[in-house]
Amino acid sequence: MALTLTEKILLSHLVEPKGALPPRGSDIAIKIDQTLTQDATGTMAYLQFETIGIDRVKTELSVSYIDHNTLQEDWKNMDDHRYLQSIASRYGLYFSRAGNGICHQVHLERFGKPGKTLLGSDSHTPTGGGIGMIAIGAGGLDVAVAMGGGAFHLSMPKVIGVTLSGTLQPGVSAKDIILEVLRRETVKGGVGAVYEYSGSALASLTVPQRATITNMGAELGATCSLFPSDTMTRQFLKDMGREDDFTELCADEGAVYDKLITIDLSNLQPLAAQPHSPDAVTEISTLAGKKVTQVAIGSCTNSSLADLSAVAAIVKGKHIAEGVEAGISPGSRQTLMFAEKSGILGTLISAGFRILESACGPCIGMGFAPNSAGVSLRTFNRNFKGRSGTPDAEVYLVSPETAAYAAITGEISDPRQAEAFTHGVSAPSYDQSLVRDDGMLIEPLPLERALKTQILRGPNIKECPACPELPDSLTLPILLKTADNVSTDDIMPAGAKVLPLRSNIPEISKFTFSRLDTSFYDRALENKGCLVLGGENYGQGSSREHAALAPMYLGVRIVLVKSFARIHKANLINYGILPLVLDDQSIYDKLSQGDILTVSNIHTSLTTGSSFTLERPGDGLVFTAKNDFDERSRKILLSGGLASYTRKGGQ
């Protein structure tokens, strides 16, 4: 039987069920070869990992990155960095120090291997699909289990084939490809699916371009995205000094896909995602002339050497427009060093760009916020309302070419008109003398030395709260009713004020739902148990498990919605919160904040797989919610969360 590349890699890593891959939607468990964490999610992941009680990670390779909490206003973030470095030394992980770069770009450059599986406590871990990996974002607790040697459980995904033909016009880029996919598929179109790319156009798409596409596949709600490993992959690995890691991989001829999408790159125009969603995509031509006050280039989506090279070609000999602030975040220390050596950095500085740290920075609201009501063009992957740090800013997601051209024109403009593209733009060659400068990457210690390492804990690092057991019956008020597409930023904000509290659930819980209802925290404390009602695609965006942990700590026992985003639903299960989906979505309109709902026979439903019955005692309204959990998820909920389930011997 002909297999897709997705099916090939999953089959080679299948732990359960044994043998052939099961039907779409069935529960599978796969072996994880590599893991990554970053500092905003890592502390909780490693606090959980410590409780497993083993001397060393059991993966082929695990890396702890510092790239989110690098704005050190006080001691909290650096204390976390010291904790994470001591954990890496103690348990056999690589440690990427602050300043070494953004986890996804560094992992692509240093560790990514075609055909391997990667699990990361960051929703943009699927970036690794650009090099031919099954790379999946998950909550930190799932990553901790994988580091301990446990399999990762997921639903057998659909495989959506995306065939790319033609050639990109000068001024049109890989960012425009993924924006086109988002325009067609929407932010919830990829739930339960892998997007697998093929076609004649791949011969001209480099690994950094492919990684841009797989990175923003997360915005589709997809499990991951995947490119074959081919001559372009070999060239990238050779440039990184890792040609021995190359393996040729592709789908079988005649492989069958659940859905096919075709895109002719020759006809693609420059695109932008408008405020406030990555799928609100339109042509740049429809926005032309709109004044811009800020341009931000970088993030794990568009901060490669090729991206910086294209920006430099557009702005060379020019200066950013009056009234525009422009900043650029190189994706890695290596990229920054190449940019300096090749003259790119000097060109950017001469044009008036502010050179920001090689870190996530503005993408997660850590500095470089727009002005009030500002128009910010960003090469990032998310433009949720308020994520930039400015609640009323208009954030557009665009390519580096579009952002650079707007920086010098002062308005949204078609980058194909830029003077640079009359001559063509190409990235400089990699300088092999710089490729292997890993001075900011600390290798794992030998076991005998690792066992002597002292774990360093600052006063802001608190233990992960225990999950309460799930009773057989719950009567709860609807403490909050939300609209569609609520993101994890809405549930648990990021930014310079909140991120340093990621190691302290009692403190960070004070910000739960603060963007939607500033009274939620106080009302949750008063009620000592509640339910949250949501619309479609609830929990989209970041993999941050704090969006489940903090609500759990505040007494949220049930989240009832029209539909869930994949990672957030898994995180709710991991922390013992019952995630229910309405059988009849019209019931949503009949329910109001403040209503009291009763759910009975919870244990019976979880044991037998029968639907959940809910009642509004005030008027006798009775309705049902789906029991769409696999057997393992039902057991986790009955055990009071994944940590308790694992301690009881669950796999």
N, C-alpha and C positions, 0 to 999 in steps of 0.2 A: 504494500500500500504506500502510495506517495505521501510524504509528510511535509508540512510547512517547517520552516526553520524553528519556529516557536515550539512546535510539537517535538522536533528532534531533541532540542536542548532539555525540554521538560522531561521527556522520556528517559534521557540519559541520567537524570537526577532524581527519578521517581523513587520514593520510599514507600508510599502507600497510594493506591493499591498496587500490589505486585503485578508485573507484567505489562499489558497494554494500557494505554491511556483510556480513561473512562469517558463517558459522554460529557458534553459541555455542561457546566453548572455543577458537576459532581465535585465532592471534596477530594482534593489530592494533597499529598505532603511531599515536599521536595527537599533534597539535601542542599544546604547553602555552603558555597565555597568561600565566599568573602563577605565581610560586613564592614560597614562604615557608620560612624556616628559623628555628630557635630556638637559643639559645646552647649547649644541651647537645649538639646534633647539628651545629650550624653550623660549628664550627671544622674538623672533618674534611671536611665538604662543600666548604668554601672552599679548604682545602689541596688537595683534588682539582681544584677548579675552576681554581686558579692554574696547574696543569700543562697545561691546555688551550691556553693561550697566546693568548687574545684580549684585546682592550682593554676590552670592555664586554659586559655581559649582553645577550643577544639576545631576551629575552622582552619582552612589552609592559610588564610590571612585576614587580619582584622586591623582597622585603622581608626584612631581617634583624632578627629580634626578640630582645630580651633579656627573658626571663621565667622561666627555669628556675634558672640558677645565680646568683641574686641574694643568697644568703647568703654574705657575704664574710668568711670566717674568717681568710683570709690573702690573699696577692697573686694567687693562681692565677685566681680567677674574674674579677677586674677586669682582669687581663692579657688574658684571653680577650675581654672586652668591648672593650678598646682595639683588639685585633686585628680583631674583627668590624666595628668602626666604621671602621677604616682600610680594610678590604676593601670595605665599602659605598661609601666615598668614592672609592676607586680604580676600582671596576668598575661604578658606576652603579646602586646599589641604594638604596632607602629604608632608613633605620635607625631602629628604634623603641627608644628608650633605656630602661634599667632604670627602672621606675616608671610607664612608659606603659601597661602592662597586658599581659594574656595574649594571645599571638599570635592565637588563633582569634577572640576577641571583638573585638580591635582590627581585625583584617582584615575581619570582618563589618561593622563600623561605618565603616571608612575606604575599603576597596579592593574588596570583593566586588562582582561584577557578574553579573547573570543571564545565563546562556548561555555564560559563559566557562569555561575549564578552569584548575584550580589544582592544582599539585603541591607538597606540603610534606614536609619531613623530620621529620614528627611524625604519629603514627598518627591523631590527632584532627583532621587537616586536613579530613575530610569534614563538619565543622561548616558549611563553606561551602555545602553542599547546601541549607541552610535558606533561602538567598537565591537558589536556582536555578542553582547552579554544579555542574559535575562536578568535585568536589574530592577528591583522592586522596592518601593518605599513602604515603610511600615512603622508602627509604633515602637517606642524604645523597648517595651517589654518583650515584644516578638523578637527583636534583635538580640536581647539578652539571652533568650532561650536558644536562639541559633548559635550564639557564641559558646553556649554550654553544650553544643552538640545536638540540639534538638532540631527536628525538621520544621520547615515552615509550611503551614497549611493555608490553602487558598482554593477558590473554586476554579475548576478547569475552565480556562477562558475561551471565549470565542476568538477567532483569529481573523482580523480584518486586513485584507490585502490592499496596499496602496501602490499603484503602478505609476511611476514618474517617467515621463518622456520629454523630449525636447531639451532646450538649453536656456538657462536664465539669461535675461537681458542684462546688460550693464546697468547697475543701480538697483537691481532686484536681487534678493538674497534668500538664504535658507529660512530666515525669519518669516518671509512672506509665504513660503511653502506651508509652514505649520499654521500660520494665521488663516490661510485658505482652508486647511483641513478643519480648523476650529469653526470657521464660518459655516462649513457644511455640516459638521457633526455636533456642534454645541458642547458646552461644558459638562453635560451629562451623557453625551452620546457614546462615550467609550467605556462606561461602567461595565465591568465583567469581560473586557476585551483586551487583546494585544493588537497593536497596529504594526504590521510587518511590511516593510518597504522593499520594492524591487523595481526593475525597469531599466531602460537604456540610459536614462539620465544619471544613474548612480555612477557611471564612469567619470563624471565631472564633479561629483559631490565629495568633498574631503571629509575626513572624520570630524573635525570641528563643526563643519556645516551639518553633518548628520546628527551630531550631539545637540545642536540647537533644536533640531526637530524632535528628537527623542525627549529632550528636557521638557519641552512644552507639551509633550504628549500627556504629561500629568494633568494639564488643564482640561483635557478631554474626559478626565475621570478614569482613564485607562489603567489597567494593571501595569503595563509597560509598553514600550515601543522598541522595534528591533530592525536593524539593518544587517545584511549579510557581511561576512568577513571576506574581503576580496583584495585586489591589488591596491586600492586606496588605503585599506586597513594596514596592509603590509608596509606601505610607504610611511604612514603615520608612526607605526611602531619602530620603523628604522630611524625616523627622525628623532624619536625619543630614546634611541639607543637600546631598544628592546625587540629587535626583529625576531629573536628566538621565541618570543611569545606568540608569534603569528600562527594561526591555524585557519585554513580556508574553510568557510562554512556557507551553505546556501540551502534554500528549499529544494526539495526534489521536483523534477519536472513533472507536471501534472498534479501538483499539490492542490488540494481543494480548500478554498477559503469560505468563511461564513458570509462574507460580503466583500465586494470589490469596489475600490475608488480609483479613478484615473485622473491624473492631472498633467496637462501639457505645460511644462515650465516656460515654453516660448511665449505663451499667451498670458502669463502671470504678470500682474501689475504690483507696484508697491502698495502695501496694505497697512492698516492701523487698527488695533482694537481700541474702541472708544470707551470712555468711562461708563460703567464701572465693572466691566466684565471682559475676560479674555476672548469671549466669543462674539462680542458686539463689533464685528469686523466690517470695515468698509474700505473702499479705495482711497488712497491719499488724495486723488484728484477731487473728491467730494469735500475734502477738508481744506483744500489749498487756500492760503491767505489768512488762516487763523493765527493770531499772534501767539507767540510762545515766550514764556518767562524762564523756563528751565529745561535743560537737556541733561540726562544722566545715562551714561554708557557703561555697561559692565554687567554684573550679576553672573550666575552660573549659566545663563542662556547665551550671552553674547559678549565674552570678554577674552576671546582667544587672540593670538598674535595676528591672525588674518583679519579679525574684526577691527583691531586697533590700526592695522595697516590701511584698511579701506577708509577709516575715519581720517587718518593723517593725509591720505591722498586728496581727500575732498577739501580739507581745511588748509592745506599747505599754501603759504604765502598770503593767507587771509586771516581775519580776526573775527571772533564771535561777535554777534551783533549787540549793539547797545540795548540794555534792558534784559539780556539773557545771561543766566549763570549756567556754566557747563562744567560737568565733572565726569571723570572717567576712572573706573576701578578695574585695573588689570586682573585677570582671573587667577594668576599665580605669580609667585616670585620669579619663576623661570620666564614667564611672559614679559614681566617688567624688565628683567635683565636683557632679554632679546630686544625689547622696544628701545631700551637705552642704547644698546650697541649699534643698532641699525639706523638710529636717528629719528625713529618714530616718536619717541618720548619728547625730544627737543622740539619737533614740529608741533606736537600737541600743546606743549607749554607756551611756545611762541604764539600760538593761535588764541591763547587765553584760557585753556582748559585747566581746571583744578585737578591735580592728580591725587586721587583718594587711595586709601589703603587697599591692598589686595585681600578683600574680604567681602562679605555679603552687604554690609553697610546699608545704603539707602533702600535696597530692595525690601528689607524687613523693618524699615523705619528707624534705622540706627544712624541718624545724621543725614545731612543734605536734604532736608525736607523742603518742599516748594513753599512759595509765599502763599498767603491766604488768597483763596480763589484763583490760584495760579494755574497755568497750563504747562504741564510737565510732560515732555516726550522722553520715554524711558525704554531701553532695550531689554527690559526685564520680562518676567513671565506672568506677573499678576498685577492687576490694577484695581483691587477691591477698594471700596470707599474707605478712606482714612488710613489705609495701609502705609502710605507714604509718610505719615506723621502729621499731615495737614488735612483735617476733616473735609474741607470744602474744595480741595484741589481737584482739577480735572487731569487725570493721568491717562495718557495714550501709550500703548505698547507698539513699538515700531522697530524697524531694523536699524543697525548702526549707520547705514548709509542715509536713511531718512533722518535720523537724529542729527547726524553731522551736518547735513545740508540745512536743516532748520536752525542749527546753532549759528551759522554764518548769515542766513537770510533773515532770521528773526521771526519766521512764520513757517507754518507747515507748507512744505513745497515738495514737488516730485523730484526725488534724487536723480532721476535719469537725466535731468537738466544740468546736473553738476558738470563743471568743466573737466574734472578728472576722468570722467568716463568716456570722453572723446579719445583718450589715449590708452585706456585700459588700466586696471588695478590688479596687482599681484602681490601676494605675501612674500616677504623676504625669506631666504633660506634659513633653516635652523643652524645655529653655530654649535657644532658638536662639542666644542670645548666647554660650553655652558650647560649642555643638556643634563649631565649627571651631577650637577652641584646640588647635593642633598643635605647641605649643612643645617637646614631647618627641619629635617626629618630624622627623628630618633628611632633607631631600630630596636626590636624587642631584645630584652636581656636574656642570657642563658638562664635556665630554670633555677640553678643553684644560687645565682645572684638575685634573681627575681624574688625568690622566697624570703629574702632578707629586706625587701623594700618596705618602707613605712608608708602607709596610706595617710595622706595629708588632707584633713577636713577642716574647712573654715567654719565659722559660726553660723553662716547662712545656709549651710548644707544640713537639711533635716531628713529624717527617714521618710520613705514613701509610706503614706497612710495605708492602713489595711482596709480591704474592701469589706463591707458588711455582708452577711449572708442574705440570700434572697428568700423572703418569706413566701408562704403559699398564697397569701392574699394581701393586697395593698389597696388602701383608700387614700388618695392623694389629690391635692389641689393642682389645677393647671396654673403654675406660677408664672409661665411666660408662653405667649403664642407668637411665633415668628413667621415670616414670609418665606418664599422660595429662595433657594440658593444661598442660605446662610452659610458663611464660611467659618473655618476655625479661627480666623482673625476676629470675627464677630463674637465667637464664644469665649476665646481667650486671646486678647490682643498681644502683639509683639511690641517692638519699639524700645527706645532707650529707658523708659520708665519701668516697663514690665519685665523685659527679658532677663535682667539680673536676678529676678526672683524665681527663675525656673527650678532652682534647687530647694525651694521652700514653699511647699504647697499651701500651708496655712496663710502665708502672706500673699502669694499670687492669686489665691482664690478670691481675694477682695475685688479683683478686676473681672470676674466672671460675668459675661454678657454685658459688660459696662458700656459697650458701644450701642447696645440695643435698649438697655434699661438700667439706669444708674442705681435704681433701688433694689435690684435683684439680690445682691449680697445680703442686705439687711433683712429682706423678706424671707430669704432662704433660711437664715439663722432662726427667724421667728417660727417658721413652719416645721422645721425638723423633719423634712420629708416632702418631696414634691415631684411633679411631672412637668416636662417641657413638651409643648406641641409645636411641630415644625411642618414646613411645606415640602416641596420637591428638592432633591439634591442636597439634603441637609448635611452639613459638615464638609463641604467641598474645600479644597485648598490644602494647606499644610498638613503634614502627618503628626503634628504635635499632639502627643497623648495628654498633655496638660488640659486640652479641651474636653477630655473625659475625666481625668484625675480631679481637677478642681470642682466640677459639678458633683462628682461622687462624694468628695469631701464635704460639700455643702448639702448633701442629702437628696440629690436628684436620683430617683430610683428607676424611672421610666422615661424614655424619649419616644414620643409617638409622632410619626411623620407620614408624609406621602411617599417619600423615597429617601434613601441614604447614599452618601458618597462612601466608597469602599473602605478606605482606611479608617475613617471615623467610626463607622459601624463596628469594625473589628476592635478598635480601641475601647468602645463602650462595653463590648462583651468582655474584653480583657479585664476591665475594672468593675465588672459585676452590675452594670447598668443594663436594664432590659430594653433593647432597641426594637420597637414595634412599628410595623408598616400597616397602615389602614387598608382593609380589604376594599372598602367603598370610600373613595377620596372625597365624595360629596359630604361626608361626615365632618370633614375639616371645617367647613363653613358653618356647621351647626354647633360647634364647640367654641367656647369663649374663655379668655383668661379669667381665672377665679372659679370656674366650674370644678366640682368635685367628681372624680371618677374612681370607680372600684374595679379592680381586676382580681378575679377569684380563680382558684384551682391552677395557679401558676405552675406548681410542680408537676401536676398531671399533664398539662400541655407540653412542658419541656420533656417529660418522660415518654409520652406517646406520640408527640409530633402533631397534636391536634391544634386547631386555631385557638387564639386567646379571645375570651369574651370580656368586654368592658361594658360597664353600666354607669349612667349618670343618675344617681339615686334621686336627685331633685325632681325629675320628671319621668323617670323610668326609661329613658333612651338607652337602648341596647344595641351594640354593634360589635364587630369582630376585627381582629388584626391578624395578619399572616403569621404562621409559624414556618418561616423560611430558613430556619437554622439547620445546619448540618449537625450530625450526631455529636461531634466533638464540641461545637459551640454550645449546644444544650447542656452538655456535661460541665463545661466551664462556668456557665451561668448558675447551674445548680450547686457548684462548688464554691461560689462566691468569688469568681474571677480567676484569671489565668495563673497567678502566683500560687493561690491556694490549690488549684487543680494540679499544678506541677508538683507541689510539695506532697500531694496525696498519691503521686506516682503516675499521673496522667501524661500522655505523650501527645 
